[in-house]
Amino acid sequence: MAIFSKELCERKLRTWMAAEDAIATGQRYQIDDRSLTRADLYDVRKEIEFWANQLAICENEEKSGGRNRVFRVVPRDL
C-alpha cells in the first residue's frame, strides 16, 4: 500500500513543477538593497523525481488492485 494518496502526489508534483518554472525564469534578483535567491534547481529536480515516482506507485497500485504479483520461473534443460 502506498504511503501517500494519489491526489497528494499529483498536488505535490504540480507544486514542484511550478517551483522549477519559477526558478527557470530567474534564479536570483535584486531590488534596491533587497535580494531574493530561489532554491537550488538540483534539489527541486530531485523532489520532482521523488513525487513522480510516488505517483507512479499509486497509479500502479490502483491498476493492479493494490497487489504486487511475483512469478517465479525455474528454467529446465530437458
ChimeraX attribute file (.defattr): number of C-alpha atoms within 10 A of each C-alpha:
attribute: neighborCount
match mode: 1-to-1
recipient: residues
	/A:1	12
	/A:2	14
	/A:3	8
	/A:4	13
	/A:5	14
	/A:6	18
	/A:7	11
	/A:8	13
	/A:9	20
	/A:10	14
	/A:11	13
	/A:12	18
	/A:13	21
	/A:14	15
	/A:15	13
	/A:16	18
	/A:17	16
	/A:18	12
	/A:19	17
	/A:20	21
	/A:21	12
	/A:22	13
	/A:23	17
	/A:24	11
	/A:25	8
	/A:26	11
	/A:27	14
	/A:28	11
	/A:29	10
	/A:30	9
	/A:31	7
	/A:32	5
	/A:33	5
	/A:34	7
	/A:35	9
	/A:36	11
	/A:37	11
	/A:38	14
	/A:39	14
	/A:40	11
	/A:41	15
	/A:42	10
	/A:43	11
	/A:44	16
	/A:45	15
	/A:46	12
	/A:47	16
	/A:48	20
	/A:49	14
	/A:50	15
	/A:51	21
	/A:52	17
	/A:53	14
	/A:54	21
	/A:55	23
	/A:56	14
	/A:57	20
	/A:58	20
	/A:59	16
	/A:60	15
	/A:61	16
	/A:62	14
	/A:63	10
	/A:64	10
	/A:65	10
	/A:66	14
	/A:67	11
	/A:68	9
	/A:69	6
	/A:70	6
	/A:71	4
	/A:72	5
	/A:73	6
	/A:74	5
	/A:75	6
	/A:76	5
	/A:77	4
	/A:78	3
